[in-house]
Amino acid sequence: MSDRPTLLCVDDEPTVLASLKEQFRRLFDGRFRVEVAQDAAEALEVIAELEHDGHDLAVIVSDHIMPGVKGDELLIQVHARLPRTRKILLTGQAGLDAVANVVNHGALYRYIAKPWQRDDLELTIQEAVRSYLQELEVERQRQEILDGHAAARRFVPFEFLRLLGRQRLGEVTLHDHVEQQLSIFFSDIRSYTTLVEGRTPKQNFDFINEYLGFMEPAILDEGGFIDSFMGDGIMALFEGGGDRVVRAGIASLRALDRFNAVRVARGEPAIRIGIGINSGPLMLGVIGGKERLNAGVIGDPVNTAARLETFSKQVGASMLVSEDTVARLDDPGAYALRPVDHVRLKGKSRPVRVYEVLDALPDAERARKLATRDDLAAARAAMADGDLGAALAHLASARDLDAVDPVITRALARCRAFIAGGVPEGWDGVTDLEDK
């Protein structure tokens, strides 16, 4: 709103126009700009100039009987353009039809007959101005609340509030919680400490924010929401089946390719990330004390997803998903999946089958890894049965197809260790991982 709102008087009689202008100038003592026009065409020109210059039209007072466009028609046009402006019809010749027309279609604030009573007109104008300014203030406060709510949503995702059954952040209370079946996405930058070593804090912040700018859309576009940023790590949650989270992981790796292209063009080294994905029941809730609350998730599936991301480093994979996520895919065959291992994560009793998602890999690397899929599966099955000779043969065949694959190298080392030292007593074909 401009510092001085405007009142516009429209009348084809110059003496009436002059009288209104002088009366309103005295009434508001310079606090409002007073403009005049002798017909509808001139009034619309004045309004266009006011809009161009950023001035607000608080009130328009118009005669009814004028050459060309009548007063009721003018006020209807003004309402379509400036719905907040208060419209007053001031005439002694307007019929009920004209008044009804502007009431129904132009939000007429008041109709005053000529000759008017000075005090009545001034009171009407003052109330119209007060009403106009009050509406603007209400709108300003409403927008301020919306802006504050939008800002808060950048810290606490609206999706989190929705899952808790809340519409606004102010409705959230300590101990609010709900159990949901969700998929959990973890990603992390490889060798981050080495990457940022020797750089200034500002350079590190700029790097992380640029990186997250590439990563965030990949998650949001698939309907996920980011639960937290953990330095160079991202934790995101997805409702529904497993397809969204897997597609988000694939999109994240492709976004990383674009980010690396920008870095390489600047003479900076490309970076690598690892992604771990799991699905299962989680408890979403609000934890904290009286003065500090935090929205978060609790549940074993979160720990599994985080440890799969860590495990991806050991097997040289960009993206690992659990069997629980694969089971939630509409069509697992629509993705390039390769079984990696059957593992028992540190501190866990239930083993989990782990799959590598190959869709975002370069064509040649994806083709090599897909070519070894059957031999790897056969080798694992043979090793679980104690047939180490058959397992070694399958792994040797896989190595011939891809000699640099860390998954094959790791499986070969384990198979040879079993041949040399024997299969551990009570071994059930599951690899126990020691790292968290």
N, C-alpha and C positions, 0 to 999 in steps of 0.2 A: 504494500500500500504506500502511496506517495505521502509526503508530509502534510499536504493540504488537499483533501478531497474537494471535489467540484460539485456545485449546484448549477443546473442548466434550466433556464427559463425560455419557453417557446411560446410566442404570441405574435400574431400579425398586426397588432395595434402597437405602434411605437411608444405611445404614452403609457400603456399598460406595462410594456416591457421595461421601460425606464423606471417605472414605479416599483416593479418587483425587484429589479436589480439593486436599486438604492435601499429598499427595505431589507433585503437579505444581507447586503454588505454591512449595514448598521447592526443587524441582528447578530452576525457572527464575527464582527470586528476583525476581519482579515484572517480568521482561522480557516475559512473556506474560500476557495476560488469560485467566483460567480461569473458564469458565461451566459450569453443570450443568443437567440436565433429567431428569425421572423417567420420561418416555415419549417416543414419537416425535412426538406432537402438540406437546408442550412444546418439544422440540428444534427443530422447524420454526419455532415462534414465536420462539425465541431467534435462530435463523439470520436470520429476516426482520428482527429488530431490529438485528442486527449489520450487515446489508447497508444498512439505512436510515441507520445512523450512520456508514457508511463504514469499518467494521472488517473485517479479513480473517480468515477461518476457516482456520487452518493445518492443524489436525488435529481429527478427531472420533473418539472412542473410545466404542463402543456395545456394550452387552450385547445378546445375541440374544433370549432369552426375556423378552418384556415384554408387558403388556396391550395389546391392539389390534395395531398394526403391529409386526412383528418387526424385529430388528436388521438382518438382511440387506436387507429391503425399505426400511428407513429409509436405509441407506447408499447404496442404488441411487438413491433419490430425491435424496439430497444430491449424488451424483455428477452427476446430470442438471442440477442447479442450479449446483454449484460443482465442476467437473471437476478443478481443481488441488488441492483439499483432500485431504489424506491420510486414508484411511479404515481404521480398525482395529477388528476384531471381537473382543470380549473376553468369552468365555463358556465354561462347561464343558458346555453342553448342545446346542450347535449340531451338527447332523449334517453329513455331507459335502455333501449337496445344498444346504444353506443356504450353506455356505462357497463352493461352486462357483458358486452363483447370484451372489453379490456379487463374486467374482473375475471372472466373465464379463461382468457388467453394471454393476458399480460400481467397478471398478479398485481392488479391495481391496489395501491396502498390506501388511497382515499380519494373521494370525489368531493370537491368544494364548489358550490354555486357562486356565480357573480351576482351582485357585488359581494365580495367576501368581507368578513369581519377581520380586522387587522390582527387582533389577539388570537383569534381562532387559526388563522393562517400561520402565524409565527409558531404557535404551539404545535401545529401539525408538522411544520418543517423541522422543528427541533426534535420531535419524537421520531420522525422519519430518519433523521440523521443519527440519532441515538440508536435506533433499531439497526440501521445499516452498520454502524461501527461495532455494535455488540455482536452482530453476526460474523463480522470479520475477525473479531477477537476469539469467538468460539471456534471458528475455522482454524485460526492460528494455533490455538491450544490443541485442537484435535490433530493437526499436522505435527505439532511438536511431540505429542504422544505417539503418533505413528512412526515418526522418525526415531524416537527413543526405542520403540519396540523393534523397529528394523535393525537398529544398531545392536540391540541386545541379542537378536537372532544370529548375529555374526559370531557371538561368543557361545551362545547356547542354541543349537539347531532347533528350528521350529518342529522338525520331525520328531525330535526327542520329546518335546512338550506334548505333541499330538499322541505319541505312544503312551504317555502318562495320563492322557485324557484331559490335558490342560490346553487352554487357548492363548493365555498370556503368561509371561514370565512371573508376574506378580501373584499368580494363582498357585505357583509351586510352593509346596511346604516340605519341611524336613520329614523324611520317612515315606514320601510318595514313592511307590514302586509298582512294577508290573512285570510279569514274566512273558517273554516273547520268543518265538522261534526266529532266529536271525542268522545271517552269515556275517562273519567277521573278516575284515581285510587289514593286513599289516604290510607296510612296505618300509624299506630302510635303504639308505645310501651305503654302498660298499666303501670301506676304508675312508669314512667321513673324517676321522680325526687327522689322518695324513693329508687329506684333501685341503683342509682349512688351516693346517699348521702354517704359522708365519704370516697369516693374513690378519688385517685389522678387524675389530668387531663389526664395523660398518660393512666391510667387504663380505663378511660371513653372513650378516643379516640380508644384504642385497642378494647374495647367492641363494640363500634358502628361500627368500620370497619369490625370486624369479623361478626357481625350481618348482615351488608349490603352485605358482601361477600356471604351469604346464600340467601339473598333476591333478589339481582340483576339478577341472571340467570333466576329466575322464570318469571321475566318481559320481559327480552330480548328474551328468548326462544319463547315467544308468539308474538313477533314482536312489543312489546311496546318500548317506550324509556322514560328514566327517565328525567323529566323536572327539578327536584330539590330535594336535600336532605335538610330537615329542622330539624337539630338535629337528633332526633330519628325517624322523619317522612319521608315518601317518597311520592312524587307526580309523577305519570307517566301518559303518554298519549298513546292512542291506536287508530289507524285508523280502518276503516272497521266496521263490525257489532259488536255485543256485546259478541260474543263467546270468542274472544281472551282475552278480559279484565277479563271475568269471569273465564276462565281457568287459567289466571295468578294469580288471587286471590286465587283459589284453590291450585295452585302450591306453592304460597307463604306460605300458612298455612302448607302445607306438608313439605316445606323447614324449617319452624319454628320447626316442630317436630324433624327434624334431628339436628338442632342447639341446641334444648333443650336437646337432648340425649347427645351431647358433653358436655354441661354445667353440667348436672346432674352427668356425669361420673367424672367430675372434682370437684364435691362437691358443685357446684353452683346452685342456684335456677332456675327453669324453668321460662320463661317469657311468657307473653301473648301479643297479638297485636289485634288491631281492623282495619277493612278494610271497606271503604265506596266507592261505585262506582256509577257513574252517566254518562249519555250520552247526547249530545246535541251540538248546534252550538257554536263554540268558535272563538275568534279573536286571532290569533297568530301574534306576531309582535315584533319589536325592540323598546325599550323605553330607555330613558336616556338623557344624555347631550352630550357636545362635546367630553369629555374625558372618559366617562364611559357609556358603553352600556350594556343592559341586554336583553336577549331573554326570552319572557314570554308569558303567555296566559291570556286573559281577557274574562270573560263571566259568566253569572249567573250559568250555569251548574257546574263550578268549585266550587262555594260556596256551592251548593247543595251536591256535593260529599264530601266536607270537613265536612259538618254538618251531613251527614249520618254516617261518621266515628265517630263523637262525639256521635251521637244517639246510635250507636252500644254499647257504654258503658252502657247506661241506660237500655237497654234490654238484656244485657249479651250475645250479639251475636259477633261472630268472624268476620262475613262478611255480610254486607247489600248492596243491590243493589236497584236502583230505577226502577219504572215501565218503564221509558224511555229506560233503558238498557235491561230489560226483553223483551221489544217490538222489540229489535234489534237482539235477539237470533234467530238462524236458527230454533231451536227446543227447546223451553223452557222445554218441557217434558224430555229432555235428562239430566236435572239437578235436584237435590233434592232441590226444592224451597219451602219456606213456607211463606205465607203472614204474615207480622208482624203488620202493622198498616197503616192507611191512615192519614198522618200528614201534618200539615202546619208548615214549618220551620220558625223560628223567622225571622221577616222582610220580609217574602214572602206572596204573596196573593194566589198563585196557590198551591193547595195541591198536594201531591205526594204519591202514594202507594209504600210501602217499603216491600221488600222481603228479607228473610234470606236465604243464600246459605249454605246448610248443607253437601255438598259433602265431605269436608275435615274433618268432625267430626269423632270421634271414632264410630264404628258400633253401639254400644248400645245407645249412645246419639243420633245419627242420627235416629235410629229406633223410639226412644221415641218421638222425635220432629215431625217426619212424622206422627206418630199415632195421634197426637193432631191437625193436620192441618185442618181437616174438621170441628171439633168443634170450633176452633178459627175463621174460616171463617164464620160459622153460627152465632157465638156470635157477631161478628162485624156487620153482616147484621141486626141482631135483634136489636142491640143497636142503629144502625142508624135509624131504624124504630120506635124507642121508646119502643120496647117490652123488657123491662129490665128483666122481669121474665124469658123469654126464653133465653136471653143472659146469665143470671146467671146460668141457668141449663147447658147450653153448656160449660161454663167456668168451672163449677164444675166437669163435665165429663172429661174435658181436664186435670184438676188438678189431678184427680184420676189416670190418665195415667202418669203424670210427675209432681210431687209435687214440684220440685226444679227449674222449668223453669221460669226465670224472665219475659218472655213475658206473660205467663199466670198469674203470680202473679200481674203484673202491670195492666193487663186488668181486673182482679177481683177487685182490689182496686178501679179502676175507676167506674166499674159497681155498686159496693156497695155504693160509694159516690153519684152516681146519684140516687140510690134507697133511700138513706137517705136524700139527700138535693134537689132532683129533677134535671131534665135535664136542663142545662143552656138554657136560652132563645135564640132562633135562632141557636141552635146547629145543625150542618149539618152532624154529624157523623165523622167529621174530628178532630183529636187531634192537638191542638195548642201547639207547643213546645216553651219553653221559653229560653232554652239554645242554644247558637250558636254552 
